[in-house]
Amino acid sequence: MTSGSFAGMAASSPATGSVTAVPRAAARSQGSATQLPAEHPLVSGLTADSPLLTQYRGGRNTAGEITRPHRRPVWFMRQAGRSLPEYRALREGTTMLDSCLDPKLASEITLQPVRRHDVDAAIFFSDIVIPLRLAGIDVEIQPGVGPVLGTPVRTRADVEALPTLDDAAFAPITEAIGRIVAELGSTPLIGFAGAPFTLAAYMVEGRPSRDHLGPRTMMHADPETWKALASWAAEVSGRFMRAQLMAGASAAQLFDSWAGSLGREDYARHVQAHSAAAFSHVTGLDGTTPEGHRVTAPLIHFGTGTGEILDLMKEAGADVVGVDYRLNLAEATRRVGPETPLQGNIDPALLRADWPVLEAHVREVIAAGSGAAGHVLNLGHGVPPETDPEVLTRVVSLIHEIGNED
Ligand code: 1CP
């Protein structure tokens, strides 16, 4: 892989933001296979008609017929993590990234919230900076801070010196996912990666930042270097998602957590095509169920503060748009069209409110999402670490009950 491997990528049109012909990456990972393995839970049929995937498909089963899942699906971003005492106990003595790369630990942590809350999906316990670590970059997650790089990536020479990522490095990921899907049965596992802007933001700043000035300056002041960096990030994130899907994940989410700091024009000109390039590693991956139906893994695109660019995020190649807590879902549907399934958007702040307040809010979110072809309940961002896990369990059973009564 070279940092210039997307040199021929067509620019997006600033006026509409539409992506014109983003070529598939030149160097395809894991060969050029576009077939999910026969034993994959989506292909064997185990997860294919789960409530989650049915909603992600716009309320259709694998045969393409409109169907009503037996319950309303819900999962939570950051459902694995510090809100769970069993997570804190397991993590003791192991750094964050080391625990992500220990297949036994990563699999157990992924499964904990599924057992506890009865959510409709597992999200792989990993981090968006794992591909950097696997490529040999000096990156650590500092407790209470987040990702910190030993050496930030700020110049053309820094970008040209970025290492290549060998697919063999994904072995701990593949092993962890094998263990997870063996336990999950018909509950789908969601894989994920960081979108190029969000990943590159950490690489340029070297640590979390509020306004992401570094990458936003770079895309204007030194667009060639920005393009090379975002292309590198798209490639490693795309291959990370692909490795997870090939190993058994049934859906994948691209996190552009910080894309909300971009204006619409900057997103369209400097970011959207790179996110499309990340997605291009996993679009077209498919298989055929024993009943003869073609199945693909739904792709979700999420960011915070992204109300003004939701349509562009969908156009980047997503099947499903994740909405943060700032935008009403009915308005989100107006912006992306009723055919687009949505995910979201319970306000994490309300997890600490009295139950009647929280219950009313959950019902409002369900009503606001009812105009979309499909709706998967989630939070508008991650579970805050101080959340009482019993509240999450109660929210899940409320959502499942509401599915059954009307
Ligand atoms: O349960 C799950 O959701 C699975 C695990 C998961 C995911 C999906 C983790 C574990 N990280 C992520 C993705 C991730 N990592 C994102 C996108 C999602 C989001 O917006 O929250 C981002 C921005 C990161 C970067 C990161 N890693 C941060 C944010 C720092 C900042 O800029 O404010 C932090 C705090 C981490 C560490 C981390 N990753 C995951 C966990 C459980 C933790 C906390 C580690 C701990 O236990 O102390």
Boltz pocket constraint, residues with backbone or C-beta under 6 A from the ligand:
constraints:
  - pocket:
      binder: B
      contacts: [[A, 76], [A, 77], [A, 78], [A, 79], [A, 80], [A, 81], [A, 82], [A, 96], [A, 123], [A, 124], [A, 125], [A, 126], [A, 127], [A, 128], [A, 129], [A, 141], [A, 143], [A, 144], [A, 145], [A, 146], [A, 147], [A, 192], [A, 198], [A, 207], [A, 208], [A, 209], [A, 255], [A, 257], [A, 382]]
      max_distance: 6.0
